[in-house]
Amino acid sequence: MKVALGVEYFGKNFHGWQIQKSVLRTVQSEVELALSQVANHQVRVFCSGRTDSGVHAVEQVIHFETNTNRTDRAWLFGGNVNLPKDVNFKWVKVVSDDFHARFSTVARSYKYKIHHNPVRSSLKADYFLWEPRPLNVDDMKEAAALLVGEHDFSCFRGSLCQAKSPIKTVEYLEIDSFEDELILNIKANAFLHHMVRNIVGTLLKIGRGEKDVEWMSFILASKDRKKAGPTAEPQGLYFMQAFYEEI
C-alpha cells in the first residue's frame, strides 16, 4: 500500500528537509520517526520538493509504502501525536502504486514574503525577509514579468543543483503589496536549487534602483549565476503546493 500525506512545517529549527548522516535535525527524520511508530516498522518517505534550512512549507507532499493496515485517521492523528510542534500532517490519502511524490508532480508553487518597513518587526523576523530600504515595486513587477514562460534559468541556479536541465517553464510570477508586506508568488513546472531565492535577490536590486528593469533580460540571456543578484535569506520562503494529476 502506498500512502501520501500533506506536511506543514516551520523551518527555523530544521536543517532542511533531507535526512543527513550527521545528527542534525531535519524534517524528514522527524516525519519518518513519527510514521514508523504508527506503522510498527521503519518507514522511508519521499517528498515533492526538498527545502533548505530555514525554509517553511504550507503543504509539502510525501509518500511512503507499507503493509501495515491503518485508517487514514490513524495515520493522520497517530502521526501528529508523535511529531514536534513545528511540523504536522494536514491530510492523508491512499494513492495508486505508480504515484510518486516527486516524480509525479506536474508543477510546484512557492511564496516569498518581504517585510518592507524601515523598522524591523520581532513578530515577523522568522517569517519574512526584512527590507528597510525604499523599493520601486512597479519596476520589480515589470522585471518579474520577464521571467514568465520557458527560459534557461542558469543565472538563478545554485551551485549544488542536481537538475538535469536548467530550462524551466514559469506559469506565473506575481508580486502583491499589502501595507508593509510584499508577497511574491511563483508557479513553475519545476525549480532549480535556490532558484526562487536567487530571483528574489535579483528583484530586490532592481527595486532598490541599483539596477534597471532591462538588467533582468541581460542576466537571463547571460546564463551566468555570477551576474545575478545574491541569494535571499531562507526565512521568507514557503513551499506552497505540489500539483498532481492524481491528487
TIDO-45425 format. One record per residue (C-alpha): residue number from 1; x, z, y. Coordinates in steps of 0.5 Angstrom, whole numbers, plus 500, padded with zeros to 3 digits. Layout:
N
<tiza><num>NUM</num><xx>X</xx><zz>Z</zz><yy>Y</yy></tiza>
...
//
This chain:
247
<tiza><num>1</num><xx>500</xx><zz>500</zz><yy>500</yy></tiza>
<tiza><num>2</num><xx>502</xx><zz>498</zz><yy>507</yy></tiza>
<tiza><num>3</num><xx>500</xx><zz>503</zz><yy>513</yy></tiza>
<tiza><num>4</num><xx>501</xx><zz>501</zz><yy>520</yy></tiza>
<tiza><num>5</num><xx>501</xx><zz>506</zz><yy>526</yy></tiza>
<tiza><num>6</num><xx>501</xx><zz>506</zz><yy>533</yy></tiza>
<tiza><num>7</num><xx>506</xx><zz>511</zz><yy>536</yy></tiza>
<tiza><num>8</num><xx>506</xx><zz>514</zz><yy>543</yy></tiza>
<tiza><num>9</num><xx>513</xx><zz>518</zz><yy>546</yy></tiza>
<tiza><num>10</num><xx>516</xx><zz>521</zz><yy>552</yy></tiza>
<tiza><num>11</num><xx>523</xx><zz>518</zz><yy>551</yy></tiza>
<tiza><num>12</num><xx>527</xx><zz>523</zz><yy>556</yy></tiza>
<tiza><num>13</num><xx>530</xx><zz>527</zz><yy>550</yy></tiza>
<tiza><num>14</num><xx>531</xx><zz>522</zz><yy>545</yy></tiza>
<tiza><num>15</num><xx>537</xx><zz>518</zz><yy>544</yy></tiza>
<tiza><num>16</num><xx>533</xx><zz>511</zz><yy>543</yy></tiza>
<tiza><num>17</num><xx>528</xx><zz>509</zz><yy>537</yy></tiza>
<tiza><num>18</num><xx>533</xx><zz>507</zz><yy>532</yy></tiza>
<tiza><num>19</num><xx>536</xx><zz>513</zz><yy>527</yy></tiza>
<tiza><num>20</num><xx>543</xx><zz>514</zz><yy>527</yy></tiza>
<tiza><num>21</num><xx>549</xx><zz>516</zz><yy>523</yy></tiza>
<tiza><num>22</num><xx>550</xx><zz>522</zz><yy>527</yy></tiza>
<tiza><num>23</num><xx>545</xx><zz>528</zz><yy>528</yy></tiza>
<tiza><num>24</num><xx>543</xx><zz>525</zz><yy>535</yy></tiza>
<tiza><num>25</num><xx>535</xx><zz>526</zz><yy>536</yy></tiza>
<tiza><num>26</num><xx>531</xx><zz>519</zz><yy>535</yy></tiza>
<tiza><num>27</num><xx>524</xx><zz>517</zz><yy>535</yy></tiza>
<tiza><num>28</num><xx>525</xx><zz>514</zz><yy>528</yy></tiza>
<tiza><num>29</num><xx>528</xx><zz>520</zz><yy>525</yy></tiza>
<tiza><num>30</num><xx>522</xx><zz>525</zz><yy>527</yy></tiza>
<tiza><num>31</num><xx>517</xx><zz>520</zz><yy>525</yy></tiza>
<tiza><num>32</num><xx>520</xx><zz>519</zz><yy>518</yy></tiza>
<tiza><num>33</num><xx>520</xx><zz>526</zz><yy>517</yy></tiza>
<tiza><num>34</num><xx>513</xx><zz>527</zz><yy>519</yy></tiza>
<tiza><num>35</num><xx>510</xx><zz>522</zz><yy>515</yy></tiza>
<tiza><num>36</num><xx>515</xx><zz>524</zz><yy>509</yy></tiza>
<tiza><num>37</num><xx>512</xx><zz>531</zz><yy>509</yy></tiza>
<tiza><num>38</num><xx>505</xx><zz>528</zz><yy>508</yy></tiza>
<tiza><num>39</num><xx>507</xx><zz>522</zz><yy>503</yy></tiza>
<tiza><num>40</num><xx>511</xx><zz>527</zz><yy>499</yy></tiza>
<tiza><num>41</num><xx>516</xx><zz>522</zz><yy>499</yy></tiza>
<tiza><num>42</num><xx>522</xx><zz>519</zz><yy>503</yy></tiza>
<tiza><num>43</num><xx>519</xx><zz>514</zz><yy>508</yy></tiza>
<tiza><num>44</num><xx>522</xx><zz>509</zz><yy>511</yy></tiza>
<tiza><num>45</num><xx>519</xx><zz>506</zz><yy>518</yy></tiza>
<tiza><num>46</num><xx>520</xx><zz>499</zz><yy>521</yy></tiza>
<tiza><num>47</num><xx>518</xx><zz>498</zz><yy>529</yy></tiza>
<tiza><num>48</num><xx>515</xx><zz>493</zz><yy>533</yy></tiza>
<tiza><num>49</num><xx>521</xx><zz>493</zz><yy>538</yy></tiza>
<tiza><num>50</num><xx>527</xx><zz>498</zz><yy>539</yy></tiza>
<tiza><num>51</num><xx>527</xx><zz>502</zz><yy>545</yy></tiza>
<tiza><num>52</num><xx>534</xx><zz>505</zz><yy>548</yy></tiza>
<tiza><num>53</num><xx>535</xx><zz>512</zz><yy>550</yy></tiza>
<tiza><num>54</num><xx>530</xx><zz>515</zz><yy>556</yy></tiza>
<tiza><num>55</num><xx>525</xx><zz>509</zz><yy>555</yy></tiza>
<tiza><num>56</num><xx>518</xx><zz>511</zz><yy>553</yy></tiza>
<tiza><num>57</num><xx>512</xx><zz>508</zz><yy>549</yy></tiza>
<tiza><num>58</num><xx>505</xx><zz>508</zz><yy>550</yy></tiza>
<tiza><num>59</num><xx>504</xx><zz>504</zz><yy>544</yy></tiza>
<tiza><num>60</num><xx>510</xx><zz>503</zz><yy>539</yy></tiza>
<tiza><num>61</num><xx>507</xx><zz>500</zz><yy>533</yy></tiza>
<tiza><num>62</num><xx>510</xx><zz>502</zz><yy>526</yy></tiza>
<tiza><num>63</num><xx>509</xx><zz>500</zz><yy>519</yy></tiza>
<tiza><num>64</num><xx>511</xx><zz>504</zz><yy>512</yy></tiza>
<tiza><num>65</num><xx>510</xx><zz>503</zz><yy>505</yy></tiza>
<tiza><num>66</num><xx>507</xx><zz>508</zz><yy>500</yy></tiza>
<tiza><num>67</num><xx>504</xx><zz>509</zz><yy>493</yy></tiza>
<tiza><num>68</num><xx>501</xx><zz>516</zz><yy>496</yy></tiza>
<tiza><num>69</num><xx>494</xx><zz>515</zz><yy>497</yy></tiza>
<tiza><num>70</num><xx>491</xx><zz>519</zz><yy>503</yy></tiza>
<tiza><num>71</num><xx>486</xx><zz>518</zz><yy>508</yy></tiza>
<tiza><num>72</num><xx>487</xx><zz>515</zz><yy>515</yy></tiza>
<tiza><num>73</num><xx>485</xx><zz>522</zz><yy>518</yy></tiza>
<tiza><num>74</num><xx>490</xx><zz>525</zz><yy>513</yy></tiza>
<tiza><num>75</num><xx>496</xx><zz>520</zz><yy>516</yy></tiza>
<tiza><num>76</num><xx>494</xx><zz>521</zz><yy>523</yy></tiza>
<tiza><num>77</num><xx>493</xx><zz>528</zz><yy>524</yy></tiza>
<tiza><num>78</num><xx>497</xx><zz>531</zz><yy>518</yy></tiza>
<tiza><num>79</num><xx>503</xx><zz>527</zz><yy>521</yy></tiza>
<tiza><num>80</num><xx>502</xx><zz>529</zz><yy>528</yy></tiza>
<tiza><num>81</num><xx>502</xx><zz>536</zz><yy>526</yy></tiza>
<tiza><num>82</num><xx>509</xx><zz>535</zz><yy>523</yy></tiza>
<tiza><num>83</num><xx>511</xx><zz>532</zz><yy>530</yy></tiza>
<tiza><num>84</num><xx>514</xx><zz>535</zz><yy>536</yy></tiza>
<tiza><num>85</num><xx>510</xx><zz>535</zz><yy>542</yy></tiza>
<tiza><num>86</num><xx>514</xx><zz>529</zz><yy>545</yy></tiza>
<tiza><num>87</num><xx>512</xx><zz>524</zz><yy>540</yy></tiza>
<tiza><num>88</num><xx>505</xx><zz>523</zz><yy>537</yy></tiza>
<tiza><num>89</num><xx>501</xx><zz>518</zz><yy>533</yy></tiza>
<tiza><num>90</num><xx>495</xx><zz>515</zz><yy>536</yy></tiza>
<tiza><num>91</num><xx>492</xx><zz>511</zz><yy>530</yy></tiza>
<tiza><num>92</num><xx>493</xx><zz>509</zz><yy>523</yy></tiza>
<tiza><num>93</num><xx>491</xx><zz>503</zz><yy>519</yy></tiza>
<tiza><num>94</num><xx>492</xx><zz>500</zz><yy>512</yy></tiza>
<tiza><num>95</num><xx>495</xx><zz>493</zz><yy>513</yy></tiza>
<tiza><num>96</num><xx>496</xx><zz>487</zz><yy>509</yy></tiza>
<tiza><num>97</num><xx>502</xx><zz>486</zz><yy>504</yy></tiza>
<tiza><num>98</num><xx>505</xx><zz>481</zz><yy>509</yy></tiza>
<tiza><num>99</num><xx>505</xx><zz>485</zz><yy>515</yy></tiza>
<tiza><num>100</num><xx>511</xx><zz>487</zz><yy>519</yy></tiza>
<tiza><num>101</num><xx>511</xx><zz>491</zz><yy>525</yy></tiza>
<tiza><num>102</num><xx>517</xx><zz>487</zz><yy>528</yy></tiza>
<tiza><num>103</num><xx>517</xx><zz>480</zz><yy>525</yy></tiza>
<tiza><num>104</num><xx>509</xx><zz>479</zz><yy>525</yy></tiza>
<tiza><num>105</num><xx>509</xx><zz>480</zz><yy>533</yy></tiza>
<tiza><num>106</num><xx>507</xx><zz>474</zz><yy>537</yy></tiza>
<tiza><num>107</num><xx>508</xx><zz>478</zz><yy>544</yy></tiza>
<tiza><num>108</num><xx>510</xx><zz>484</zz><yy>547</yy></tiza>
<tiza><num>109</num><xx>509</xx><zz>487</zz><yy>553</yy></tiza>
<tiza><num>110</num><xx>513</xx><zz>492</zz><yy>558</yy></tiza>
<tiza><num>111</num><xx>511</xx><zz>496</zz><yy>564</yy></tiza>
<tiza><num>112</num><xx>517</xx><zz>499</zz><yy>569</yy></tiza>
<tiza><num>113</num><xx>515</xx><zz>504</zz><yy>574</yy></tiza>
<tiza><num>114</num><xx>518</xx><zz>505</zz><yy>581</yy></tiza>
<tiza><num>115</num><xx>517</xx><zz>511</zz><yy>586</yy></tiza>
<tiza><num>116</num><xx>518</xx><zz>507</zz><yy>593</yy></tiza>
<tiza><num>117</num><xx>519</xx><zz>513</zz><yy>597</yy></tiza>
<tiza><num>118</num><xx>524</xx><zz>516</zz><yy>602</yy></tiza>
<tiza><num>119</num><xx>523</xx><zz>523</zz><yy>599</yy></tiza>
<tiza><num>120</num><xx>524</xx><zz>524</zz><yy>592</yy></tiza>
<tiza><num>121</num><xx>519</xx><zz>527</zz><yy>587</yy></tiza>
<tiza><num>122</num><xx>520</xx><zz>532</zz><yy>582</yy></tiza>
<tiza><num>123</num><xx>514</xx><zz>530</zz><yy>578</yy></tiza>
<tiza><num>124</num><xx>516</xx><zz>523</zz><yy>578</yy></tiza>
<tiza><num>125</num><xx>523</xx><zz>524</zz><yy>576</yy></tiza>
<tiza><num>126</num><xx>522</xx><zz>523</zz><yy>569</yy></tiza>
<tiza><num>127</num><xx>517</xx><zz>517</zz><yy>569</yy></tiza>
<tiza><num>128</num><xx>519</xx><zz>513</zz><yy>575</yy></tiza>
<tiza><num>129</num><xx>526</xx><zz>510</zz><yy>578</yy></tiza>
<tiza><num>130</num><xx>526</xx><zz>513</zz><yy>585</yy></tiza>
<tiza><num>131</num><xx>528</xx><zz>507</zz><yy>590</yy></tiza>
<tiza><num>132</num><xx>528</xx><zz>511</zz><yy>597</yy></tiza>
<tiza><num>133</num><xx>530</xx><zz>504</zz><yy>601</yy></tiza>
<tiza><num>134</num><xx>525</xx><zz>499</zz><yy>604</yy></tiza>
<tiza><num>135</num><xx>523</xx><zz>494</zz><yy>600</yy></tiza>
<tiza><num>136</num><xx>520</xx><zz>487</zz><yy>601</yy></tiza>
<tiza><num>137</num><xx>515</xx><zz>487</zz><yy>596</yy></tiza>
<tiza><num>138</num><xx>513</xx><zz>480</zz><yy>597</yy></tiza>
<tiza><num>139</num><xx>520</xx><zz>477</zz><yy>596</yy></tiza>
<tiza><num>140</num><xx>520</xx><zz>481</zz><yy>590</yy></tiza>
<tiza><num>141</num><xx>514</xx><zz>478</zz><yy>587</yy></tiza>
<tiza><num>142</num><xx>516</xx><zz>471</zz><yy>589</yy></tiza>
<tiza><num>143</num><xx>522</xx><zz>472</zz><yy>585</yy></tiza>
<tiza><num>144</num><xx>519</xx><zz>474</zz><yy>579</yy></tiza>
<tiza><num>145</num><xx>514</xx><zz>468</zz><yy>579</yy></tiza>
<tiza><num>146</num><xx>520</xx><zz>464</zz><yy>578</yy></tiza>
<tiza><num>147</num><xx>521</xx><zz>467</zz><yy>571</yy></tiza>
<tiza><num>148</num><xx>515</xx><zz>466</zz><yy>568</yy></tiza>
<tiza><num>149</num><xx>515</xx><zz>460</zz><yy>563</yy></tiza>
<tiza><num>150</num><xx>520</xx><zz>458</zz><yy>558</yy></tiza>
<tiza><num>151</num><xx>527</xx><zz>460</zz><yy>560</yy></tiza>
<tiza><num>152</num><xx>534</xx><zz>461</zz><yy>558</yy></tiza>
<tiza><num>153</num><xx>535</xx><zz>469</zz><yy>560</yy></tiza>
<tiza><num>154</num><xx>542</xx><zz>469</zz><yy>558</yy></tiza>
<tiza><num>155</num><xx>543</xx><zz>472</zz><yy>565</yy></tiza>
<tiza><num>156</num><xx>539</xx><zz>478</zz><yy>563</yy></tiza>
<tiza><num>157</num><xx>542</xx><zz>479</zz><yy>556</yy></tiza>
<tiza><num>158</num><xx>545</xx><zz>486</zz><yy>554</yy></tiza>
<tiza><num>159</num><xx>552</xx><zz>486</zz><yy>551</yy></tiza>
<tiza><num>160</num><xx>549</xx><zz>489</zz><yy>545</yy></tiza>
<tiza><num>161</num><xx>544</xx><zz>484</zz><yy>544</yy></tiza>
<tiza><num>162</num><xx>543</xx><zz>481</zz><yy>537</yy></tiza>
<tiza><num>163</num><xx>537</xx><zz>476</zz><yy>538</yy></tiza>
<tiza><num>164</num><xx>539</xx><zz>469</zz><yy>535</yy></tiza>
<tiza><num>165</num><xx>537</xx><zz>465</zz><yy>542</yy></tiza>
<tiza><num>166</num><xx>536</xx><zz>467</zz><yy>549</yy></tiza>
<tiza><num>167</num><xx>531</xx><zz>462</zz><yy>550</yy></tiza>
<tiza><num>168</num><xx>524</xx><zz>466</zz><yy>551</yy></tiza>
<tiza><num>169</num><xx>517</xx><zz>465</zz><yy>554</yy></tiza>
<tiza><num>170</num><xx>515</xx><zz>470</zz><yy>559</yy></tiza>
<tiza><num>171</num><xx>507</xx><zz>469</zz><yy>560</yy></tiza>
<tiza><num>172</num><xx>506</xx><zz>474</zz><yy>566</yy></tiza>
<tiza><num>173</num><xx>511</xx><zz>478</zz><yy>571</yy></tiza>
<tiza><num>174</num><xx>507</xx><zz>481</zz><yy>576</yy></tiza>
<tiza><num>175</num><xx>508</xx><zz>487</zz><yy>581</yy></tiza>
<tiza><num>176</num><xx>503</xx><zz>491</zz><yy>583</yy></tiza>
<tiza><num>177</num><xx>503</xx><zz>496</zz><yy>589</yy></tiza>
<tiza><num>178</num><xx>500</xx><zz>503</zz><yy>589</yy></tiza>
<tiza><num>179</num><xx>501</xx><zz>507</zz><yy>595</yy></tiza>
<tiza><num>180</num><xx>509</xx><zz>509</zz><yy>594</yy></tiza>
<tiza><num>181</num><xx>509</xx><zz>506</zz><yy>587</yy></tiza>
<tiza><num>182</num><xx>511</xx><zz>499</zz><yy>585</yy></tiza>
<tiza><num>183</num><xx>509</xx><zz>497</zz><yy>578</yy></tiza>
<tiza><num>184</num><xx>512</xx><zz>491</zz><yy>574</yy></tiza>
<tiza><num>185</num><xx>508</xx><zz>489</zz><yy>568</yy></tiza>
<tiza><num>186</num><xx>511</xx><zz>483</zz><yy>564</yy></tiza>
<tiza><num>187</num><xx>509</xx><zz>480</zz><yy>557</yy></tiza>
<tiza><num>188</num><xx>513</xx><zz>475</zz><yy>553</yy></tiza>
<tiza><num>189</num><xx>513</xx><zz>472</zz><yy>546</yy></tiza>
<tiza><num>190</num><xx>520</xx><zz>476</zz><yy>545</yy></tiza>
<tiza><num>191</num><xx>525</xx><zz>480</zz><yy>549</yy></tiza>
<tiza><num>192</num><xx>533</xx><zz>480</zz><yy>549</yy></tiza>
<tiza><num>193</num><xx>536</xx><zz>487</zz><yy>549</yy></tiza>
<tiza><num>194</num><xx>536</xx><zz>490</zz><yy>556</yy></tiza>
<tiza><num>195</num><xx>532</xx><zz>484</zz><yy>559</yy></tiza>
<tiza><num>196</num><xx>527</xx><zz>488</zz><yy>563</yy></tiza>
<tiza><num>197</num><xx>531</xx><zz>493</zz><yy>566</yy></tiza>
<tiza><num>198</num><xx>536</xx><zz>487</zz><yy>568</yy></tiza>
<tiza><num>199</num><xx>530</xx><zz>484</zz><yy>571</yy></tiza>
<tiza><num>200</num><xx>528</xx><zz>490</zz><yy>575</yy></tiza>
<tiza><num>201</num><xx>535</xx><zz>491</zz><yy>577</yy></tiza>
<tiza><num>202</num><xx>536</xx><zz>484</zz><yy>580</yy></tiza>
<tiza><num>203</num><xx>529</xx><zz>484</zz><yy>583</yy></tiza>
<tiza><num>204</num><xx>531</xx><zz>490</zz><yy>587</yy></tiza>
<tiza><num>205</num><xx>537</xx><zz>487</zz><yy>590</yy></tiza>
<tiza><num>206</num><xx>532</xx><zz>482</zz><yy>593</yy></tiza>
<tiza><num>207</num><xx>527</xx><zz>487</zz><yy>595</yy></tiza>
<tiza><num>208</num><xx>533</xx><zz>490</zz><yy>599</yy></tiza>
<tiza><num>209</num><xx>535</xx><zz>484</zz><yy>602</yy></tiza>
<tiza><num>210</num><xx>541</xx><zz>484</zz><yy>599</yy></tiza>
<tiza><num>211</num><xx>540</xx><zz>477</zz><yy>596</yy></tiza>
<tiza><num>212</num><xx>535</xx><zz>472</zz><yy>598</yy></tiza>
<tiza><num>213</num><xx>529</xx><zz>469</zz><yy>593</yy></tiza>
<tiza><num>214</num><xx>533</xx><zz>463</zz><yy>591</yy></tiza>
<tiza><num>215</num><xx>538</xx><zz>467</zz><yy>588</yy></tiza>
<tiza><num>216</num><xx>534</xx><zz>468</zz><yy>582</yy></tiza>
<tiza><num>217</num><xx>534</xx><zz>461</zz><yy>581</yy></tiza>
<tiza><num>218</num><xx>541</xx><zz>461</zz><yy>581</yy></tiza>
<tiza><num>219</num><xx>543</xx><zz>466</zz><yy>577</yy></tiza>
<tiza><num>220</num><xx>538</xx><zz>464</zz><yy>572</yy></tiza>
<tiza><num>221</num><xx>541</xx><zz>457</zz><yy>572</yy></tiza>
<tiza><num>222</num><xx>548</xx><zz>460</zz><yy>571</yy></tiza>
<tiza><num>223</num><xx>546</xx><zz>464</zz><yy>564</yy></tiza>
<tiza><num>224</num><xx>551</xx><zz>469</zz><yy>566</yy></tiza>
<tiza><num>225</num><xx>550</xx><zz>476</zz><yy>566</yy></tiza>
<tiza><num>226</num><xx>555</xx><zz>478</zz><yy>571</yy></tiza>
<tiza><num>227</num><xx>552</xx><zz>474</zz><yy>576</yy></tiza>
<tiza><num>228</num><xx>545</xx><zz>478</zz><yy>576</yy></tiza>
<tiza><num>229</num><xx>543</xx><zz>485</zz><yy>578</yy></tiza>
<tiza><num>230</num><xx>545</xx><zz>492</zz><yy>575</yy></tiza>
<tiza><num>231</num><xx>541</xx><zz>495</zz><yy>569</yy></tiza>
<tiza><num>232</num><xx>536</xx><zz>499</zz><yy>572</yy></tiza>
<tiza><num>233</num><xx>535</xx><zz>506</zz><yy>569</yy></tiza>
<tiza><num>234</num><xx>531</xx><zz>507</zz><yy>563</yy></tiza>
<tiza><num>235</num><xx>526</xx><zz>513</zz><yy>565</yy></tiza>
<tiza><num>236</num><xx>522</xx><zz>507</zz><yy>569</yy></tiza>
<tiza><num>237</num><xx>521</xx><zz>503</zz><yy>563</yy></tiza>
<tiza><num>238</num><xx>515</xx><zz>503</zz><yy>558</yy></tiza>
<tiza><num>239</num><xx>514</xx><zz>499</zz><yy>552</yy></tiza>
<tiza><num>240</num><xx>506</xx><zz>498</zz><yy>552</yy></tiza>
<tiza><num>241</num><xx>504</xx><zz>494</zz><yy>547</yy></tiza>
<tiza><num>242</num><xx>506</xx><zz>489</zz><yy>541</yy></tiza>
<tiza><num>243</num><xx>501</xx><zz>483</zz><yy>539</yy></tiza>
<tiza><num>244</num><xx>499</xx><zz>481</zz><yy>533</yy></tiza>
<tiza><num>245</num><xx>494</xx><zz>476</zz><yy>529</yy></tiza>
<tiza><num>246</num><xx>492</xx><zz>481</zz><yy>524</yy></tiza>
<tiza><num>247</num><xx>491</xx><zz>488</zz><yy>528</yy></tiza>
//
